[in-house]
């Protein structure tokens, strides 16, 4: 998952978590706010009543009665004033029930004890809880809508900022990593960014690419020198041994020893040649500008290997489409198929069969299948058959494990995927899957 996607998910989920938490706490918060506001309102009402009493006197309210009471038409608020029978009463704010004209209602009541002309009175101011809570629903909805709007706005701002912040990282990946092929022939300019971390990453990648190119050039130079320095003395030794073998002065025992030396030298020559061949492939010393007719290429391979199939009594079957592929190296692809068919012959049974078929998905992929009826490959060795100098039950005593290493190098160089399926003692199928971009015509 990309970094931008992860940050987007984190931002969105964190905001949604905040909304969910707010939704759960909203009723309690609104109720708390309404309660505190009501208490404040009752305190203000109390101050106004006390000021009126100081101004008009308490008898103005009693008018000869022992108590005073008043309430609004809908009984949402009430006020009462009476002498305090219990001198130890204290100021209170509580929710309690009151009987008003035979109706029992729940009020939020403020009780205040005060002294007037050496006598204590108790003042009660109440407001019904129904009146207090009537705005809770609308307030909750308003707060929720406001929060959702703010969250959506902040998510948008966060996403825009995150995208702008990570844009240099995307440019670094695109210019320095994506579709970059070794050796690096171009030198992209530094990415412009004000973020120190991205600058450091970009400069480090450019420095690393420079060191890789430098190491590549040194390896290419070594390959060229090794080709001359190794193959020349081997050829000289080979010529000298051949001259010795032509000498009539050597007895038969010495001739056999020299013949063994010749075989060893030939094997050494093949090993050096194969290693240098792999090195040249991996160092991008072959062009990929050829158009290859697959059927014609296989015919070329079979012209060279046909006599070996006849010697072993093998049957060959070819059933493929007339497909031409592009962006390939003809000689390398020839070597790839040659090695696979050669192995199919070498490890086949007497009187066995080799078949080559294909499968085409236009514009997507082209697959070539090379199947034999040979000894097969043990399941635990399939994963290592392409390793260099890897001895397996299949090639024990028959080479040095470089043929399939060359196949792997050529396939990777062209972007060809190789799949291997084998039934031990029954046969093996090598599948070559070519990218759809290589298809040219049918």
C-alpha positions as CSV (number, residue, x, y, z in Angstrom):
1,X,0.0,0.0,0.0
2,X,1.4,3.4,-0.9
3,X,2.3,6.0,1.7
4,X,-0.2,8.5,0.4
5,X,-3.0,5.8,0.7
6,X,-2.0,4.9,4.2
7,X,-2.0,8.6,5.3
8,X,-5.4,9.1,3.6
9,X,-6.8,6.2,5.4
10,X,-5.4,7.3,8.7
11,X,-6.6,10.9,8.3
12,X,-10.1,9.7,7.3
13,X,-10.4,7.0,10.0
14,X,-9.1,9.3,12.7
15,X,-11.7,12.0,11.8
16,X,-14.5,9.4,11.7
17,X,-13.4,8.2,15.2
18,X,-13.7,11.8,16.4
19,X,-17.1,12.1,14.9
20,X,-18.3,8.8,16.5
21,X,-16.9,9.8,19.9
22,X,-18.5,13.2,19.6
23,X,-21.9,11.6,18.7
24,X,-21.7,9.3,21.8
25,X,-20.8,12.2,24.1
26,X,-23.0,14.9,22.5
27,X,-26.2,14.2,24.5
28,X,-24.2,14.4,27.8
29,X,-22.4,17.5,26.7
30,X,-25.5,19.3,25.6
31,X,-27.3,18.3,28.8
32,X,-24.4,19.5,30.9
33,X,-24.3,22.8,29.0
34,X,-28.1,23.3,29.4
35,X,-27.9,22.5,33.1
36,X,-25.1,25.0,33.7
37,X,-26.8,27.7,31.7
38,X,-30.0,27.1,33.6
39,X,-28.1,27.5,36.9
40,X,-26.6,30.7,35.7
41,X,-30.1,31.9,34.6
42,X,-31.6,31.1,38.0
43,X,-28.7,33.0,39.7
44,X,-29.4,36.0,37.6
45,X,-33.1,35.9,38.3
46,X,-32.4,35.7,42.0
47,X,-30.3,38.8,41.8
48,X,-33.1,40.7,40.1
49,X,-35.6,39.6,42.7
50,X,-33.4,40.6,45.6
51,X,-32.8,44.0,44.0
52,X,-36.6,44.4,43.6
53,X,-37.2,43.5,47.3
54,X,-34.5,46.0,48.3
55,X,-36.2,48.6,46.2
56,X,-39.9,47.9,47.0
57,X,-39.7,46.1,50.3
58,X,-40.9,42.6,51.0
59,X,-44.5,43.7,52.0
60,X,-45.0,44.8,48.4
61,X,-45.0,41.1,47.5
62,X,-46.8,39.6,50.5
63,X,-49.6,42.2,50.5
64,X,-50.8,40.9,53.9
65,X,-50.4,37.2,53.1
66,X,-47.9,35.0,54.7
67,X,-46.5,33.7,51.4
68,X,-46.0,34.8,47.9
69,X,-46.1,32.7,44.7
70,X,-46.2,33.4,41.0
71,X,-45.8,31.4,37.8
72,X,-46.0,31.8,34.1
73,X,-49.1,30.9,32.1
74,X,-47.7,27.5,31.0
75,X,-46.1,26.9,34.4
76,X,-42.6,26.8,32.9
77,X,-41.2,29.1,35.5
78,X,-42.3,29.9,39.1
79,X,-41.2,32.1,42.0
80,X,-42.1,31.7,45.6
81,X,-41.3,33.7,48.7
82,X,-42.1,32.7,52.4
83,X,-40.6,33.0,55.8
84,X,-37.9,30.5,56.7
85,X,-39.2,28.3,59.5
86,X,-35.8,26.6,59.9
87,X,-33.0,29.1,60.5
88,X,-30.4,26.5,59.5
89,X,-31.5,26.4,55.8
90,X,-28.8,27.0,53.2
91,X,-28.7,28.1,49.5
92,X,-29.3,25.2,47.1
93,X,-29.8,24.4,43.5
94,X,-31.5,21.0,42.8
95,X,-34.0,19.2,40.6
96,X,-37.2,18.4,42.4
97,X,-40.9,18.1,42.0
98,X,-43.4,20.9,42.8
99,X,-47.2,20.9,43.0
100,X,-48.6,23.8,41.0
101,X,-52.5,24.0,40.7
102,X,-52.8,20.2,41.2
103,X,-50.1,19.6,38.6
104,X,-46.9,17.9,39.7
105,X,-44.0,19.2,37.6
106,X,-40.3,18.7,37.7
107,X,-38.3,21.9,38.2
108,X,-34.8,22.9,38.4
109,X,-35.0,24.9,41.7
110,X,-32.8,27.5,43.2
111,X,-33.3,28.1,46.9
112,X,-31.9,31.2,48.5
113,X,-32.1,32.2,52.2
114,X,-31.9,35.9,53.0
115,X,-32.6,38.2,55.9
116,X,-34.9,41.1,55.8
117,X,-35.4,43.3,58.9
118,X,-34.1,40.6,61.3
119,X,-36.3,37.9,59.8
120,X,-35.2,35.1,57.5
121,X,-37.0,34.3,54.3
122,X,-36.5,31.7,51.6
123,X,-36.8,32.5,48.0
124,X,-37.3,29.8,45.4
125,X,-37.0,30.3,41.6
126,X,-37.7,27.3,39.4
127,X,-37.8,26.4,35.8
128,X,-39.2,23.1,34.4
129,X,-36.8,20.5,33.1
130,X,-39.0,20.2,30.0
131,X,-38.4,23.8,29.2
132,X,-34.7,23.4,29.8
133,X,-34.4,20.3,27.6
134,X,-36.6,21.5,24.7
135,X,-33.6,22.9,22.8
136,X,-31.4,19.9,23.5
137,X,-32.4,18.0,20.2
138,X,-32.0,21.0,17.9
139,X,-28.7,21.9,19.6
140,X,-27.4,18.4,19.2
141,X,-28.3,18.3,15.5
142,X,-26.8,21.7,15.0
143,X,-23.6,20.7,16.8
144,X,-23.4,17.4,14.9
145,X,-23.9,19.1,11.5
146,X,-21.4,21.7,12.3
147,X,-18.9,19.1,13.4
148,X,-19.4,16.9,10.3
149,X,-18.9,20.0,8.1
150,X,-15.7,21.0,10.0
151,X,-14.4,17.4,9.8
152,X,-15.1,17.2,6.1
153,X,-13.4,20.5,5.5
154,X,-10.4,19.5,7.6
155,X,-10.1,16.1,5.8
156,X,-10.1,18.0,2.5
157,X,-7.4,20.4,3.7
158,X,-5.4,17.5,5.2
159,X,-5.6,15.5,1.9
160,X,-4.6,18.5,-0.2
161,X,-1.7,19.3,2.2
162,X,-0.6,15.7,2.4
163,X,-0.6,15.3,-1.4
164,X,1.4,18.5,-1.8
165,X,3.8,17.4,0.9
166,X,4.4,14.0,-0.6
167,X,4.5,15.2,-4.2
168,X,8.4,15.5,-4.1
169,X,8.6,11.8,-2.9
170,X,6.4,10.8,-5.8
171,X,8.7,12.6,-8.2
172,X,11.7,11.0,-6.7
173,X,10.2,7.6,-7.1
174,X,9.1,8.3,-10.6
175,X,12.4,9.9,-11.8
176,X,14.9,7.7,-9.9
177,X,13.2,4.3,-9.4
178,X,10.2,3.6,-11.6
179,X,11.1,2.1,-15.0
180,X,14.8,2.7,-14.4
181,X,17.0,0.2,-16.1
182,X,20.5,-0.6,-15.3
183,X,22.9,0.7,-16.5
184,X,21.6,4.3,-15.9
185,X,22.4,6.2,-19.1
186,X,20.6,9.4,-18.2
187,X,21.1,11.6,-15.2
188,X,17.7,13.1,-14.0
189,X,18.0,16.5,-12.3
190,X,17.4,16.9,-8.6
191,X,13.8,17.2,-7.4
192,X,12.9,20.6,-6.2
193,X,11.6,20.4,-2.6
194,X,11.8,22.4,0.6
195,X,11.6,19.2,2.8
196,X,15.1,18.4,4.1
197,X,14.4,14.6,4.3
198,X,13.3,14.4,0.6
199,X,16.4,16.4,-0.4
200,X,18.6,14.0,1.5
201,X,16.8,11.0,-0.1
202,X,17.1,12.4,-3.6
203,X,20.8,13.3,-3.2
204,X,21.5,9.9,-1.7
205,X,19.8,8.1,-4.6
206,X,21.7,10.2,-7.2
207,X,25.0,9.5,-5.4
208,X,24.2,5.8,-5.2
209,X,23.3,5.6,-8.9
210,X,26.6,7.3,-9.7
211,X,28.5,4.7,-7.7
212,X,26.6,1.9,-9.3
213,X,27.4,3.2,-12.8
214,X,31.0,3.6,-11.8
215,X,31.1,0.0,-10.5
216,X,29.4,-1.1,-13.7
217,X,32.0,0.5,-15.9
218,X,34.7,-1.2,-13.9
219,X,33.0,-4.6,-14.2
220,X,32.6,-4.1,-17.9
221,X,36.3,-3.3,-18.2
222,X,37.1,-6.3,-16.1
223,X,34.9,-8.5,-18.4
224,X,36.7,-7.3,-21.5
225,X,40.2,-7.8,-19.9
226,X,39.2,-11.2,-18.5
227,X,38.0,-12.3,-21.9
228,X,41.4,-11.7,-23.4
229,X,43.6,-12.6,-20.4
230,X,41.8,-15.9,-19.7
231,X,40.9,-17.2,-23.1
232,X,44.3,-16.5,-24.7
233,X,46.4,-18.7,-22.4
234,X,43.7,-21.4,-22.5
235,X,43.9,-21.4,-26.3
236,X,47.7,-21.5,-26.2
237,X,47.6,-24.5,-23.8
238,X,45.1,-26.2,-26.0
239,X,47.2,-25.8,-29.1
240,X,50.3,-27.1,-27.3
241,X,48.5,-30.2,-26.0
242,X,47.1,-30.8,-29.4
243,X,50.6,-30.7,-30.8
244,X,51.8,-33.2,-28.1
245,X,49.0,-35.6,-29.0
246,X,50.2,-35.6,-32.6
247,X,53.7,-36.6,-31.6
248,X,54.5,-40.3,-32.4
249,X,57.1,-40.5,-29.6
250,X,54.5,-40.7,-26.8
251,X,53.4,-44.1,-25.6
252,X,49.8,-45.1,-25.2
253,X,49.6,-44.4,-21.5
254,X,50.9,-40.9,-21.8
255,X,48.6,-40.3,-24.8
256,X,45.6,-41.1,-22.5
257,X,46.8,-38.8,-19.8
258,X,47.3,-35.9,-22.3
259,X,43.8,-36.7,-23.7
260,X,42.4,-36.4,-20.2
261,X,44.2,-33.0,-19.8
262,X,42.6,-31.9,-23.1
263,X,39.1,-32.8,-21.9
264,X,39.7,-30.9,-18.6
265,X,41.0,-27.9,-20.6
266,X,37.9,-27.9,-22.9
267,X,35.6,-28.0,-19.9
268,X,37.6,-25.0,-18.4
269,X,37.2,-23.2,-21.7
270,X,33.5,-23.8,-21.7
271,X,33.1,-22.6,-18.1
272,X,35.0,-19.4,-18.8
273,X,33.1,-18.8,-22.0
274,X,29.7,-19.3,-20.2
275,X,30.7,-17.1,-17.2
276,X,31.8,-14.3,-19.6
277,X,28.6,-14.8,-21.6
278,X,26.5,-14.4,-18.5
279,X,28.5,-11.3,-17.4
280,X,28.0,-9.7,-20.8
281,X,24.3,-10.3,-20.6
282,X,24.0,-8.9,-17.1
283,X,26.1,-5.9,-18.0
284,X,23.7,-4.9,-20.9
285,X,26.2,-5.5,-23.7
286,X,23.6,-6.8,-26.1
287,X,21.1,-4.7,-28.1
288,X,17.4,-5.5,-28.0
289,X,16.3,-4.2,-31.4
290,X,15.6,-7.4,-33.3
291,X,12.3,-8.7,-34.6
292,X,12.1,-12.5,-34.2
293,X,9.8,-14.9,-36.0
294,X,9.4,-17.6,-33.2
295,X,8.7,-20.5,-35.6
296,X,11.7,-19.6,-37.8
297,X,13.9,-19.4,-34.7
298,X,12.8,-22.8,-33.5
299,X,13.5,-24.2,-36.9
300,X,17.1,-22.8,-36.6
301,X,17.5,-24.5,-33.2
302,X,16.3,-27.8,-34.5
303,X,18.6,-27.7,-37.5
304,X,21.5,-27.7,-35.0
305,X,20.1,-30.2,-32.6
306,X,18.2,-32.5,-35.0
307,X,21.0,-35.0,-35.3
308,X,21.1,-35.4,-31.5
309,X,17.4,-36.2,-31.4
310,X,17.8,-38.8,-34.1
311,X,20.7,-40.4,-32.2
312,X,18.4,-40.8,-29.2
313,X,15.3,-41.8,-31.2
314,X,13.3,-38.8,-30.0
315,X,10.1,-37.6,-31.6
316,X,9.6,-33.8,-32.0
317,X,6.3,-32.1,-32.2
318,X,5.8,-28.4,-33.1
319,X,2.5,-26.6,-32.9
320,X,2.8,-22.8,-32.6
321,X,1.2,-19.7,-34.0
322,X,3.0,-17.5,-36.6
323,X,4.1,-14.8,-34.1
324,X,6.8,-12.2,-34.5
325,X,8.1,-10.6,-31.4
326,X,10.0,-7.3,-31.2
327,X,12.5,-5.6,-28.8
328,X,14.6,-8.8,-28.5
329,X,18.1,-9.9,-29.3
330,X,17.9,-12.8,-31.8
331,X,21.2,-14.5,-30.8
332,X,20.3,-14.4,-27.1
333,X,16.8,-15.8,-27.7
334,X,18.3,-18.5,-29.9
335,X,20.7,-19.4,-27.1
336,X,17.8,-19.5,-24.5
337,X,15.7,-21.9,-26.6
338,X,18.7,-23.9,-27.7
339,X,19.7,-24.5,-24.1
340,X,16.2,-25.6,-23.1
341,X,15.8,-27.9,-26.0
342,X,19.3,-29.3,-25.5
343,X,18.5,-30.1,-21.9
344,X,15.2,-31.7,-23.0
345,X,17.2,-34.0,-25.3
346,X,20.0,-34.7,-22.8
347,X,17.7,-35.7,-20.0
348,X,15.0,-37.4,-22.1
349,X,14.5,-41.1,-22.3
350,X,15.3,-43.3,-25.3
351,X,12.5,-43.0,-27.8
352,X,10.9,-40.2,-25.8
353,X,9.2,-37.0,-27.1
354,X,9.8,-33.3,-27.1
355,X,7.0,-30.9,-28.0
356,X,6.9,-27.1,-28.3
357,X,3.5,-25.3,-28.2
358,X,2.4,-21.8,-27.5
359,X,-0.6,-19.7,-26.2
360,X,-1.4,-16.2,-27.2
361,X,-3.4,-13.5,-25.4
362,X,-3.4,-10.6,-27.8
363,X,-1.9,-7.5,-26.3
364,X,-1.3,-9.2,-22.9
365,X,1.1,-12.1,-23.1
366,X,2.6,-14.7,-25.3
367,X,3.6,-18.1,-23.8
368,X,5.9,-20.7,-25.2
369,X,6.0,-24.2,-23.7
370,X,8.9,-26.7,-24.1
371,X,7.9,-30.1,-22.8
372,X,9.8,-33.4,-22.6
373,X,9.2,-36.9,-21.4
374,X,12.5,-37.2,-19.6
375,X,13.6,-38.0,-16.1
376,X,12.0,-34.9,-14.6
377,X,13.2,-32.8,-11.7
378,X,12.6,-33.6,-8.0
379,X,10.2,-31.0,-6.4
380,X,12.8,-29.9,-3.8
381,X,15.3,-29.0,-6.6
382,X,13.0,-27.0,-8.9
383,X,13.7,-23.7,-7.0
384,X,17.5,-24.1,-7.4
385,X,18.0,-25.4,-11.0
386,X,18.9,-21.9,-12.3
387,X,21.6,-21.3,-9.7
388,X,25.2,-21.3,-11.0
389,X,27.3,-24.4,-10.3
390,X,24.4,-26.0,-8.6
391,X,24.7,-29.8,-8.8
392,X,21.4,-31.6,-8.8
393,X,20.3,-35.2,-9.3
394,X,19.4,-34.2,-12.9
395,X,22.8,-32.9,-13.9
396,X,25.1,-34.8,-11.6
397,X,28.3,-35.6,-13.5
398,X,27.0,-33.8,-16.6
399,X,28.3,-30.2,-16.6
400,X,28.6,-27.4,-14.2
401,X,25.0,-26.0,-13.9
402,X,25.6,-23.0,-16.2
403,X,23.3,-23.7,-19.0
404,X,20.1,-22.8,-17.1
405,X,21.9,-19.9,-15.5
406,X,22.4,-18.5,-19.0
407,X,18.7,-19.1,-19.7
408,X,17.8,-17.2,-16.5
409,X,20.1,-14.3,-17.4
410,X,18.7,-14.0,-20.9
411,X,15.1,-14.2,-19.7
412,X,15.6,-11.5,-17.0
413,X,17.4,-9.3,-19.5
414,X,14.3,-9.4,-21.8
415,X,11.7,-9.3,-19.0
416,X,10.6,-12.9,-19.8
417,X,9.1,-14.9,-17.0
418,X,10.1,-18.5,-16.6
419,X,7.9,-21.2,-14.9
420,X,8.9,-24.8,-14.4
421,X,6.5,-27.7,-13.8
422,X,7.9,-31.2,-13.5
423,X,6.7,-34.7,-12.7
424,X,9.7,-36.7,-11.5
425,X,10.5,-39.6,-13.8
426,X,7.7,-38.5,-16.2
427,X,8.8,-35.2,-17.7
428,X,9.3,-31.4,-17.4
429,X,7.6,-28.3,-18.9
430,X,9.5,-25.0,-19.2
431,X,7.1,-22.1,-19.8
432,X,8.4,-18.8,-21.3
433,X,5.9,-15.9,-20.8
434,X,6.7,-12.9,-23.0
435,X,5.3,-9.5,-22.1
436,X,2.4,-8.3,-24.3
437,X,4.4,-5.3,-25.4
438,X,6.7,-7.6,-27.4
439,X,3.9,-8.8,-29.8
440,X,4.2,-7.3,-33.2
441,X,2.0,-9.3,-35.6
442,X,0.5,-12.7,-36.3
